[in-house]
Amino acid sequence: MWESKEYSSEKANDMKEMIVEQYGNIEIAHEEFLQHQYFMNPAGNAFIKLAYDTAKGVLAGQYITIPIDIRVQGGDYRVLLSLNTLTRESYRGQQIFTSLADSMFQECKNTDIQFCYGFPNPNSFGGFINRLEFQDLGIIPLYIRIFSPFRLVLKKLGLGLTTGIQRSFGSNICVDNCPDCYRIVTIDKGNIDYINEFWRLVRDKYPIMVIRDKQYMLWRYIEIPIREYTIKMIFENEKPVGYLIYRITDVNGIKCGMIVDFLVLEGKVKAGKSLVEYAAKKFKKEKVELSGCLMQKHFEEAEILRKAGYFICPKSLEPQPFPVILRILNDKMKKEDVGIFQNWFLTMGDYDAV
């Protein structure tokens, strides 16, 4: 039997041991990373529910959400992002995850938290939809671009993909000081205020977006331990008109350049293309073999990616699908405002796992 317990700092090691047992020594098994993710978030501390087998003194499972500030139809709200759900293998089938989650959501009623969303893996998707009143919003397409040389990519993906999709990098690659009124700079702590300037200009481009202000960017990308991200912002006549964030990492033996976030002011297609090709030049220099980006296909940024040689990854080759789920927790939040998937601007940065 198990019972629910609240989080306290002395339980952090139990959580780490359970993660290592299930997944090995991955990022979320590092205490420094989890402390940052759960307790340095500018939107507030994580909500953590734990299940313990008290007879054996063993952590049986966990359910965790973190608060996120989000902009919906012109208003700013506090919501929850579900992540790092885990039940020990020997305790599965005992409704630990769904019981912990339901208890958390009951406590969120009559608070300022409007809804919970997440990107569940195949193991937990059914529990969210069938037993926790979540709505299946849809699946985010994974865009990929294959770079030369093809050696490792061919070994992993097979020859069939290469027909008709090989792309050159092109001759018009944007560099840090572009001649045609564009300027690309790296965003860091010293010039992070540019992020707020850009966010004020772009915040209503799409109906639903996580608030991408400087506090969020510092926490999510600049100050985060273990991971290393690069933020590039493009200026036109000294006005910020877009940014692209990338991370180079190894995925199943393939060196990947992940575009984790990409956003431009409406109509700034040329600037967006310059950012994507800037990243491509960096990927080529670092011998990246495959680039990926999550993006709904009807957004302007997705069209820029397609014109730069990105295409939607075939379902049979995806590492896993990327579904988005939603549960409304506050009756004041209308389903018609948040329940339409086409309104959600989401990227890998929102997904959080990359």
VENZINOR-V40979 format. One record per run of one state. SS is the DSSP state (~ for helix, > for strand, _ for the rest). FROM is the first residue (numbers start at 1). TO is the last residue. If there is no record, write none. Layout:
ss	from	to
SS	FROM	TO
SS	FROM	TO
This chain:
ss	from	to
_	1	2
>	3	6
_	7	8
~	9	23
_	24	26
~	27	29
_	30	30
~	31	39
_	40	46
>	47	53
_	54	57
>	58	72
_	73	74
>	75	87
_	88	88
~	89	91
_	92	95
~	96	108
_	109	112
>	113	118
_	119	121
~	122	131
_	132	134
>	135	139
_	140	141
>	142	146
_	147	150
~	151	157
_	158	158
~	159	162
_	163	176
>	177	177
_	178	181
>	182	186
_	187	188
~	189	191
_	192	192
~	193	202
_	203	207
>	208	210
_	211	213
~	214	222
_	223	229
>	230	236
_	237	238
>	239	251
_	252	253
>	254	264
_	265	268
~	269	285
_	286	289
>	290	294
_	295	299
~	300	307
_	308	310
>	311	312
_	313	314
~	315	317
_	318	322
>	323	328
_	329	334
~	335	338
_	339	340
~	341	343
>	344	344
_	345	347
~	348	351
_	352	354
